[in-house]
Amino acid sequence: MRIIIKTKNLELTNSLKNYIEKKLFSLKKFISILKQEDNYKTLAEINIEVEKETKRHRKGEVFLAKAKIDLPGKSLIAKSKSEDLLKAIVEIKEKLKMEIEKYKFKKIDKNRRVQRILKRNINLD
């Protein structure tokens, strides 16, 4: 699994890079489950963009984190805005985890519907 990190108005330090990789690498087990089910052999890639917003409408520092995972037939996107950068990254991880689980259950339900229809057709013949 590859994690591509981009920053805007913010310096990417080694500690920040390690923190992001540590938090998002835990999603690997969920993505690997999807790859096994779909025979999806390509390398999973997470694109994350972390930025410090300008002082347009809020006082103090405001951090925005966006992440995107490309899966077969769908892109999963999560966004989080917070006054604490580390909190925004944790929120991104949780949102991506929920999106992956939702995607997985939709695929399972679709497969079950197809199996039900095939079973009915076989029983009618």
N, C-alpha and C positions, 0 to 999 in steps of 0.2 A: 504494500500500500504506500502510495506517495502522498505527501502533504506538501502543497505548494503555498507558501506564505507571501503575501504582498502587504506592504504598509504604505500609509499615506499620512503625511504630517506627523510622522512618528519614526523613531529610530528602532530598528529591529536588533535588539541585543541578544546575546547567546542565551541568557536566562529566560527571556521572553520566548524565544524560538523553542527552547527545550520545554517550557511550560505548555505551549500550544501543542507541540508534538506529543507530549505525555498525555494530555487530556484527550486529544482526538485519536490517538493510537488505540484507545480502548474501544473505539467503534469498529476496529478491525474484525472482531469476532462476529459482529452482526453482518458486516458486508461479506465475510467469507461464507456464512450460512447461505446468503443469497446467491453467491457464485456457485456453490455446490448444487443448489436446486436448479439453476438455469443453465448449467454447464457453461457459465460465463467465465472464460479463461483469461480475459485481459486484466491488466493491473488496475486496481481501484485507485482513483485519484480524488483527493479532496483539495479544492481550491478555497483558501481562506484569505479574506482581506480585512485588515485591522486598520482603523484610521482614527485620528483625533480630529473631531469636528471643530470648526471655527466657532467663535462666540457670537453666532447670529441671534439665537433666541434664548439661550440659556446662559446662566452664570456658571463659572467654574469650568472644569474639564468635562467634556462629553466624549465618550468613546463609542464607536460603532464597529461591530464585527459582523461580517457576512461570510457564509460558507456555502459551497455548492458541491454536491456529489453527483456524478453522472453514472446512471445505471441504465440497463437496457430498456429503452422506451420511455425513460423518465429522468428528469433532473430533480434532485432534492435540494431545496434551498432553505436556509435558515438565516434570520437576522436578529441582532440584539443590540440595544442601545443602553448604555449604563454610564454612571459617573466613575465606576471602577473598571479598569480594563480586564482584570482577572475574572471579575464577576461576569462580564460580557462573554468571555471565552467559555466559562462554565455553562452559561445559558445556551450558547450555541451548541455545545456538545449535547445537552439534554434535548434541545429541539431536533437536532439531527437524529438522535436515537429514536425519538418518537416518530419522526418521518420515515425512518427505515423500517420500524415495526409496522407502521400503517401500510407501507408499500408491500411488505411481506405478506400481511394478512389479506390484502386485496388480491394478490397473486394466488394465494391459497384458495380464497373464495371463488375466484374465477375458474381455477382448475376443478374444484368440486362441482361447480355448475355444469361444466363441460362433461364431467364424468357422469353426473346425474342424467343429462340429456342422452348420452350414449347408452347408458343402462336402460333407459326407457325405450329407446329405439330398438335395442336388442331384444327386450322382452316383448315388444309388439310384433316382432317378426316371427 
